[in-house]
Amino acid sequence: MRQLLNKWKTDNYAFIDRILLFFIASTIPFTLSLGNIAIICSAIFSVLTLKHRIKSKISYNSIALYLPFIYFIIVLISAITSNNINSGFRLVDKSLFFILIPFIILSFQNTIDIKKTLNVFAYATFFATIILIFYSTYNAIFYKSIDKLFFHEFTSLFDQHPVYFSTYQALSVFVLTYASPNKSSEKRLNSIIISLLIIGVFLSASKAVIFIFIIMYFYQLFVKYKKNIKRRILIIGFYLSSIVLLLFIPKVNNRFVEGLHFDLRFKPTNDVAQAQVFKYDDKHLISDLEIRFMFSSIGLYHFIDDDKLLFGYGVGDVQNYLDYYYMQYGLAPKWYEGYNLHNQYLQILISCGLLAFLFFILYLIYHLKCAIKGKDQLFIMFLIITMFVFLFESSLMRNKGVVFFVFFSSLFLINTLSNENWNIRNQGRA
């Protein structure tokens, strides 16, 4: 009787595991509240069934849990030791996903179907993109403004940051291209979905994502069709010509031309009297690239000058310091007050110090090493696009950025480690 009960539990728990994992994956492109509900439900179910999972010999002794846990502890300690503890704990609250998500995925490890999970995410992103295309088109017609079709206006319905949303779209294109169907009718449908997702990437209009996406997608197509020269030429030619045409859209083109303009002579200083103060007209002319250079220069210079190398300013205090220095250069108030550095690597460095920064770099290197060792093309592509975006966005300062990074890095890593362990066990039996 007990065996039958255990089998019933195992079968039903496995079904619920898959549904909950699909629920998390499918809610990433949508609103924050919906995504949080999926994670909370999954975490509660994982805790309630923990005893059964331990009896079923599911192991939580995994580096996939240790690495994000250590990162969370670093953030927690930094918040506790900050003067502004309340501000610090707002980041701790977001960073809880570094514990919850790996714990959930490890709990579900025996029932993970990574291919289906990735497809659920890709189709959910496509569905969200279609909704946004219709919504933004309606707004563009109603308000008689083409701006409603692009960037923040494009993703406003789901309160998503366009850079993050375009990253979802890029990963979805990689997933659907990697596992394209065999039937002709399904291939045509798949091509239409991929094409609309590519349009979505350009409507989201993130320069960093568009740049790295074009390079990576060209490489993916080149490798995928290396044995079929004619097909390779046709498909690569079609997508490259489409991408070139999309780049000629005035709004997208302007973001590249204006956003990448760099004609700045700026040098931070600790002498207030010598500091370059930007006037009202000057600030209107600062490009996206220039402002990111200024943020990074200001943050890094004063971080070193204030002798904060070892432990940083603290996650609770770092923004107060930045706002003070922005004020020194005339960049605040009412302009860039409250802005982070827009560089995840430097954000960790000045917030938590050199040791935390080195740990984070090792964290990423370990994932990349596992991806390369496991020859997991999608894992590698996910890491490359994420690490590139980290150069221009402090993604781990936002809820959605944390969820996207932790969910997929944990999913890919646990899948890779599981396959590696399975191969080792098989070799031992041989």
N, C-alpha and C positions, 0 to 999 in steps of 0.2 A: 504493500500500500504506500509505504514511504517512497519507494522507488518511482511509482506511478505519479505521486504528488510532485516529486522533484523533477520528473520529466515534463509534467504539465507546466510547472513553473518555468523551467528552462525554455520550452517552446514558446510560451506566451511572453516571457520577458524578452526573448530574442526579437519577437515581432514588435514589441513596444520600443525596444532599443532602436530598431531601424527607423520606425516612424518618427521618434524624437530626434534622431540624427538628421533625418530629412527635413524635419520641422526647423531645426537650427539653420541648416544650409539654405533653405528656401526663404527664410526671413531676413537674411543678411542684406539684400538689396532694398528692403522696405523700411518702414519707420523704426525708430529706436525702441519704442515701447513693445512692438510686436516681437522684435528680436530678443529683448530682455525676457519676455514671457516664455519664449522657447527655451532659453538657457536655464531659467529658474525651474521650469517644469522638469527639464532633463536632470538637473542637479538634485532636485527633491527625489525623483524616482531612483536615481543612482544611490542616494543615501539610504532610502527605505529598503532597497534590495541589496545593500552592501554585504550583509551576513550571508545571503545565498551565493553572492558572487565569490566571496572568499572561500566558501565551501566548494564552489565549482572550480577552485584553483586559478581564479583570475588574479594576476599579479599586478600590484600597484608599485612594485619596486622597479621603476623605470626612470631613466635620465630624461625622458619626455615630460615627466612630472617634476623632477628635481630642478632642472634649468629654469623653467618659468617660476617655480616656487622661490628660488633664490632671488630672481629678479624682483618678485613681489616683496620679499623681505627687505631688499635694498630700498625700494620705494617707501615701505612702511617706516623703516628706521629714519630715513631722510625726512619724512613727514613729522614724525614724533620729535625729532631734534630741531625742527624749524621753529622760528618765533611765531609764525602764522600757522598754527596747527590746523585750523579749520580749512584754510586753503589747501594745505598739504593733503588732508584727508579726502578732499574732492578727487584728487588723482589716485589715492589709495582705493577709493570706491570703484573707479574705472579699472584699476589694476587687479581687482579681485578676479577678473576673468582669466588672469594668468594662472590662477589655481583652479577655478571652477571648470573651465573648458577642457584642460588636459585630464582632469579627474573624470569628467563625463566620458570623454573619448576612450580612456583606459577602461572604464567600466563597461563600455560597449564593444571593446576590442575584438571579442570573439564573433561578433555579428556584423562587423564593418564590411560594407561593400563599397569600396572607395570609388569605383567607376560609377555606380548608381548615385552615390552621394554627390559627386562632381557634376553629373548630368542634371540632378535635381537643382543644384545651385545655378548651373548655366541656363536652364529653361526658366527658372524663377527670375533670373536677371534679364532674360529676353522679354518675359512677360512684363516686368517692371519698366523696361525700356520702351515697349510699345505704349504702355499707359502714359509714360512721360512724353513721348512723341506726340500723341493725340492731345494731351493736356496742354503742352507748350505751344502746339500749333493753334489750338483754340485761343489761348491767351494772346498769341502774336496777331491773330486776326481781330480779336475783340479790342485789344489795346492799340492795334495798328503799330506795333513795334516788333521788329525782327529780333531785338535783344531778348525777347521772351523765349526764344528757341535755344539760347546758349548759356553755358556755364552755370552760375548759381540759379538763374531763373529756370533752367532746364530741369534741375533736380530738386527744386523747392517743394514740390508736392509731398515728397517723402522726407523732407528736411535732411537730405543727404548732402554731404560735401561733394562737389563735382569731381574733385581729384580722386576721392575714394571710389565713387560710383564708376568712373571711367576705368579704374583698376579692376573692379568686378567685371566690367564688360570685356576688358582685355583678356582676363583669365578665362572667361566663358568662351571667347573665340578660340583660345588655345585648346580648351577641353573639347569643344565640338569638332574642331579640325583634327585633333589627335585621334578621336574615336569616331570617325565618320562612318556612316552605315554603308552596307554593300548594295542594297537594292537601289535601282535608278530613281524611283519615285521618292524614296527616303533621302537620297543624296541631294535631289533638287530642293526638297524642303529644308534640309540641313544647310544648304548653300544660301537660301533665302534668309534663314535665321541668322547665320553668320554675317551676311551682308548688312542686315538691319542693326546688328550689334556693333559692327564697324562704324556705321553712320552714327550710332549712339556715342561711341568713343569721341567722335569729332564734335558732336553737339555738346558733350560735356566739356569739351574744349580745354582740357588740361595739357599744357605744352609738354610737360615732363612725360606724361603717360603716352601721348601721341608719338613723341620722339622715340621712346624705347619700344613702344608697341610696333611701329613700322619696321624697325630693325629685327625684332624678335620674330614677328610674324613672317617676314620674308625668309628668315632662316628656317622656321618651322616648315613652310611650304617647300622650300628648296630640299630639305632633308626627306620630307614625306614622299615626294614624287621623284626622288633621284633615279629610280629604275624606269621611269616612264618619261622620257625627254619631252615628247609632244604634249603630254598632259601637264608636265611641269611648266612648260612655256606658256600654255594657254591659261592655266589657273593663276600662276604668278603674274602674268601679263595683265589678266583681268583685275586682280586685286590691287596691283601697283597702280594701274591707270585709274582705278576708282579712287585710290588714296590721293593721287595727284590732283584729281578733279575736286575732291573734298577740300584739299588744301587751298584751292582757289576760291572757296567760299569767303567772301569779304570779311565776315566776322571772325572766322578761324584764322585767316591770313593776317588780319590786323593784330590778333593776339600774339602771333609769332613775331611780326615786324616790330610792334610797339613793345611787347613784353620782353623781347630779347635785346632791345636797344641798351647799349652800355657806353656811357660817356661821362663817367663819374670819377672825380678826384676827391676821395674821402679818406681821411685817416683819423681814427679815434685817438683821444688824448685824455689824460687825467687832469689837465689844466683847463678849467672852465673858461678862462679868459681867452684861450687859444682854440677852443672847440669851434668847429664849423657849425653854424646855426642855419638851418634850412628855413627859408621864408615861405610864405603862403604859395606864391607862384612857383617856387622851386619844387615844393612837394607835389604839385600837380604834374610835374614833368618826370618824376621818378618812375622808372619802369619796374616791372616785376623782378627782373634779374638784379637790378641795382638795389632795390629795397632788401632783397634776400642777402646780397653781399654786405649791405650796411648792418643788417641784423646780426649776421655772423661775425663781422668785424668788431662790432660794439660788444657783443656778448663775450667773445673770446679774449679781446684785449683787457676788458675790465675784470674778467674772471681771473686772469693771470696777475694783473696789477693789484687786485684786492687779496692776492695770496689765498685763493680758494681751491688750489689745485687738488688737494687730497679728497675733500668731501663736498666740494661745491657750495652753492648758496643754500641748498636745501629746497626740496620740491615745493614747500609752502611759501618760501621767501623769494624764489628766483624771479617771479614776475614783478614783484615790488622793486627789486634792483634794476631789472630791465627798464621798467617804466621811468624810474629815476634817471637812468642814463639816456633814454629816449628824449626826456625833457631837456637834458643838457644840450642836445643837438637840435632842439626845436621840432622833434618828431612827435611830441606829445605836449599837452593833452589833446584830445578830440581828433587825433589822427591815428597813431599807431599804439596808443596806450592799450595794454592788455594783449598785445600781439606776442606770441612766442617767437623763437628763432627761425621757425620754418626749416629746420634741419634736425632730424631726430637724433643724429649722432652727437651734434654739439649741444642739443637740448639736454641729453643725459649727462654729458660731460660737465656742463656748468651747473646743473641741478644737483647731481650726486657725486661728482668728482671723478678723478682719473681711474680709480679702481673699478668703479661701476661701469665706466665707459669701456675699459678693457674687457670686463666680464661680458658686456653686451656684444662686443665684437667677436669674442670667442663663442658666444651663444649662436651668432649667425654663421660663423665659420663651421661650427660643428654640424649645423643643419645642412650647409652646402656640401660638406664632406660626405655626409650620409647620402645626400641626393645623388652626388656624382658616383659614389661607390655602388649605389643601388641602380644606377643608370635610369633614374626616374626623370624622364624629360619634363613632365608637367611640374614636378617638385622643383627642378632646377629653374624652370621658367618663372614659377611663382616667386622664388627667392630673388631672382635677378630683378624682376620688375618691382618687387617690394623694396629691396635694398636701394634701388635707383630712386624710387619715390622718396625714401627716407632722406635723400640729399636735399629735397626741396619742401618737405612737409614733416612736421612733428606729429606723425600719424598716431603715436601711442599716447598723445594728450587728449584724444577724443575717443568716445565709447566705440563708435563704429570702426575706427582704425584699429583699436585693440582687438575687437572681436574678429575682424577679418584676418589679421595677422596671426593671432593665437589659434584660431580655429583651424586654419589651413596648414600652418606650420606644424601643429600637433597632429592633425589628421595624417598628413604626408609622412611625418617622422615615425609615428606609431605604426603605420602601415609598413614602412620600410624596415623598421626594427623587427616587426612580427615576421615578415618574409625572410629576414636574415636568420632569425632564430629557428624558423621552420626548416630552412636549408641546412643549418648546422645539425639539427636533430636528425634529418634525413641522412646526412653524411655519416653521422654516428652509427646509424643502423646498417649502413652499407657494409 
